Amino acid sequence: MNKVIKIGTRDSQLALWQAHTVENQLQALGYKTQIVPVKSAGDLKLDTPLYELGITGIFTKTLDVAMLNNTVDIAVHSLKDVPTALPKGIVQAAVLKRASTLDILVTKEVVDYTKSCTIATGSLRRKAQWLHKYPTHTVVDLRGNVNTRLQKLQDNSWQGAIFAKAGLERIDVLPSRYTSLDWMTPAPAQGAMTIVALEKDPFCIEAAQKLNDTPSQICTQIERDFLRTLEGGCTAPIGALAKIEGNTIEFKGCLLSLDGTKKIAIEKTISLNLAAKAGDAFAKEVLQKGGDVLLKEIKAAVNL
């Protein structure tokens, strides 16, 4: 174990927390490590909505390049940020035990949802689901790292802003005033961290695999297969959540129009031994229910 595993990460507080979590677990197993922070284009262009940047892997591309250039050995990501098709030569080596999958609404005061409200989020999925439930509300774009977005909420007259609970909990900035949006279907793989490595690096792959949590890996793979078949990425409002209950998997997924007026949703319970092909099958059911037409409308609108 003389090799020092260079861990690539974005340099935001949350990304560094994730990288140090992996570092601590690897060191506990006897591995030597070094954190290597790298800025991404997604962090630098804070005034442009994600879907306008033209890259589904906006937060991972810089680290992919660093890995392929041998600047880093492995990279740690929020799995929901990782494109469903990894670059050639890079493989998923582990999915860590998943944290909360919940979306939450952080507010400054008690909100009366029956009245006019302005809610902030940078996510098309969150925006579409919010407007589906509250069609008279206004949703504004919100970008930046967790701390930046929390500060923007304080600096503006919005009634609330939507966050992933896991991210706020991880860096200990979860406000006392928030509402769990348990009716909102999360992003595929929300709350999960992943380690990617070079396909030609068996030492780092073996090390990372020791941190893999099988139930989290199975569920997030179903969700990401669902996303991949629907051709989602950052450009379509797609939600998916799989949970293992005994010997079965409970799944719910949805596809919405950008304005939230149209929604196609499914809920399924299947045997755990059918997990490998489940995500793809669920997505095809959504496509047959009109998802194919809806996706064409979304792509046309985004490319205007």
Protein Blocks (a to p, Z undefined) as FASTA:
>chain_A
ZZccdddddfbfklmmmmmmmmmmmmmnopacdddddddfklmmmmbcfklnopaklmmm
mmmmmmmnomambdcddfklpcfbdcehiacfbdcddddfbdcdddfbdcdfkbccdddd
fbfklmmmmmmmmmmbccdddeddfklmmmmmmmpccfbdcddfklmmmnopacfbdcdd
fkbccdehihiacddddfklmklmmmmmmmpcfklmmmmmmmmmmmmmnonmjmbccddd
dddehjaccdddddddfkomaccdddddddfklmmmmmmmmmmmmmmnopmmmmmmmmmm
mmZZ
